[in-house]
Amino acid sequence: MKFKAEIDVMPLDALLDPQGKAVTQAMGNLGLNEISNVRIGKHIRLFIEADSKATAEKKADEACKKLLANQIMEGYSFTVVEA
């Protein structure tokens, strides 16, 4: 079976996010003062061949831990659905 994983990787809340800070300031410059505390991360979509959803979730988690997220500076979350 083929599964699709949608993964979001974001900087940890305790760490400075220079891109997010720059975008937050730009929002103010554009008259969008209601927007604050922007955080910039990345979204990754990948496909996994697996026998079950549980196996696909394990593979997605492994990919995040080994390559896609730096767990010292970033957190991640993902969903897996049948493709």
C-alpha positions as CSV (number, residue, x, y, z in Angstrom):
1,M,0.0,0.0,0.0
2,K,1.1,3.6,-0.6
3,F,0.7,6.2,2.1
4,K,1.2,10.0,2.1
5,A,2.9,11.7,5.0
6,E,2.5,15.4,5.6
7,I,5.3,16.6,7.9
8,D,5.7,20.0,9.6
9,V,9.0,21.0,11.1
10,M,9.2,24.1,13.3
11,P,11.8,25.8,15.4
12,L,11.4,25.1,19.1
13,D,9.5,27.8,20.9
14,A,12.4,28.5,23.3
15,L,14.7,29.4,20.4
16,L,15.0,32.6,18.4
17,D,13.5,32.4,14.9
18,P,15.3,35.1,12.9
19,Q,13.1,34.5,9.8
20,G,10.0,34.7,11.8
21,K,11.1,37.9,13.5
22,A,11.9,39.5,10.2
23,V,8.5,38.6,8.8
24,T,6.8,39.8,12.0
25,Q,8.5,43.2,11.6
26,A,7.6,43.3,7.9
27,M,3.9,42.7,8.8
28,G,4.0,45.8,10.9
29,N,5.6,47.8,8.1
30,L,2.8,46.6,5.8
31,G,0.1,47.9,8.2
32,L,-0.7,44.4,9.4
33,N,-0.1,45.2,13.1
34,E,-2.6,42.6,14.2
35,I,-0.1,39.8,13.2
36,S,2.6,38.9,15.7
37,N,4.9,36.1,16.7
38,V,5.4,34.7,13.3
39,R,7.4,31.4,13.2
40,I,8.8,30.0,10.0
41,G,9.3,26.3,9.5
42,K,9.1,23.8,6.6
43,H,6.4,21.5,5.3
44,I,7.4,18.2,3.7
45,R,5.3,15.7,1.8
46,L,6.5,12.2,1.1
47,F,5.1,8.9,0.0
48,I,5.8,5.6,1.8
49,E,5.3,2.0,0.6
50,A,4.2,0.0,3.6
51,D,2.0,-2.9,4.6
52,S,0.0,-0.8,7.2
53,K,-0.6,2.7,8.4
54,A,1.2,1.9,11.6
55,T,4.3,0.8,9.7
56,A,4.1,4.0,7.5
57,E,3.9,6.1,10.6
58,K,7.0,4.4,12.1
59,K,8.9,5.1,8.8
60,A,7.8,8.8,8.8
61,D,8.9,9.2,12.4
62,E,12.2,7.6,11.6
63,A,12.8,9.9,8.6
64,C,12.1,12.9,10.8
65,K,14.4,11.8,13.6
66,K,17.2,10.7,11.3
67,L,17.2,13.4,8.6
68,L,14.3,15.9,8.3
69,A,14.3,17.6,11.8
70,N,17.2,18.7,13.9
71,Q,15.7,17.7,17.3
72,I,18.0,20.0,19.2
73,M,16.5,23.0,17.5
74,E,13.3,21.8,15.9
75,G,10.1,19.9,16.7
76,Y,8.0,18.0,14.2
77,S,4.5,16.6,13.7
78,F,3.0,14.6,10.9
79,T,0.0,12.9,9.6
80,V,-0.2,9.7,7.5
81,V,-3.1,8.9,5.2
82,E,-3.6,6.2,2.5
83,A,-2.6,7.6,-0.9
